[in-house]
Amino acid sequence: MDELEKIKKVIDSGLPEASKEILMVLDATTGQNAIEQVKAFKQTVDITGIILTKLDGTAKGGVVIGISNENNMPVKYIEDLQNQKK
């Protein structure tokens, strides 16, 4: 987390006027553990959105709706494994 905070400070000092987004990438199979991950990261940086990966028929991706609502942050992208062409 310290490294993440340092990176944010460097970017903020180098590009103070730039519009920035901090996206958290969550694995859909993580389930309830994702809630704790978001809390920990949010204490360090202000997350502006969520990207959900590895979503398939068995994934526990529903937790992302609760995270999004509770933290007032949008889901920016969902990777749907079932509809990807191989």
LINDA-V416677 format. One record per residue. N is the residue number from 1. OMEGA is omega in whole degrees, 0 to 359 (NA if undefined). BURIAL is b if it has 9 or more other C-alpha atoms within 8 Angstrom, else e. D_CENTER is the distance of its C-alpha to the mean C-alpha in Angstrom with 1 decimal. Layout:
N_OMEGA_BURIAL_D_CENTER / N_OMEGA_BURIAL_D_CENTER
//
This chain:
1_179_e_14.5 / 2_179_e_17.7 / 3_178_e_17.1 / 4_178_b_13.7 / 5_178_b_15.7 / 6_179_e_18.5 / 7_179_e_16.6 / 8_179_b_15.5 / 9_179_e_19.1 / 10_179_e_20.6 / 11_180_b_18.6 / 12_180_e_19.5 / 13_180_e_23.1 / 14_182_e_23.5 / 15_186_e_22.1 / 16_184_e_22.6 / 17_185_e_23.2 / 18_174_e_20.5 / 19_184_e_17.8 / 20_175_e_14.4 / 21_176_e_10.8 / 22_183_b_7.9 / 23_176_b_4.8 / 24_180_b_2.0 / 25_180_e_3.9 / 26_175_b_5.4 / 27_184_b_9.2 / 28_181_b_10.9 / 29_181_b_13.8 / 30_179_b_12.3 / 31_186_b_13.4 / 32_179_e_14.0 / 33_179_e_12.9 / 34_179_b_9.2 / 35_179_b_10.5 / 36_178_e_12.0 / 37_181_e_9.1 / 38_179_b_7.2 / 39_182_e_10.8 / 40_181_e_11.6 / 41_181_b_9.0 / 42_176_b_9.8 / 43_182_e_13.4 / 44_181_b_13.2 / 45_179_b_11.3 / 46_181_e_10.6 / 47_182_b_7.0 / 48_180_b_8.1 / 49_183_b_5.7 / 50_170_b_3.5 / 51_182_b_5.1 / 52_181_b_7.2 / 53_175_b_9.8 / 54_179_b_13.3 / 55_175_b_14.1 / 56_184_e_17.8 / 57_183_e_20.5 / 58_184_e_20.1 / 59_179_b_16.4 / 60_185_b_15.3 / 61_181_b_12.5 / 62_180_e_14.1 / 63_182_b_12.2 / 64_178_b_9.2 / 65_177_e_12.0 / 66_179_e_12.9 / 67_181_b_9.6 / 68_181_b_9.5 / 69_183_e_13.2 / 70_184_e_13.5 / 71_179_e_11.2 / 72_178_e_12.4 / 73_184_b_9.2 / 74_169_e_9.4 / 75_186_b_8.0 / 76_184_e_8.8 / 77_174_e_9.6 / 78_177_b_10.7 / 79_182_b_12.7 / 80_183_b_15.8 / 81_183_e_17.9 / 82_184_e_21.0 / 83_177_e_21.6 / 84_177_e_21.2 / 85_181_e_24.6 / 86_NA_e_25.9
//
